Amino acid sequence: MGHDKETCTKQCAQLGAKYVLLDDATKQVYTLDDQAKAQAFAGHKVRLSGTLTGTKITVTSVEALG
């Protein structure tokens, strides 16, 4: 749906998909409570801080890596 990860992710979100965090090492997917904070980093590697409850993260902060 796009020519790169960022475009593809944002286009999916416009269609109703939710932003999530994928842990590349474990392939675990985590849902995020704050979609607005995640939007700016769509398709990028990030460091995310927050509180984990099961597979849901209450996001405190997000910062880009590399």
Secondary structure, 3 states (H helix, E strand, C coil): CCCCHHHHHHHHHHCCCCCEEEECCCCEEEEECCHHHHHCCCCCCEEEEEEEECCEEEEEEEEECC
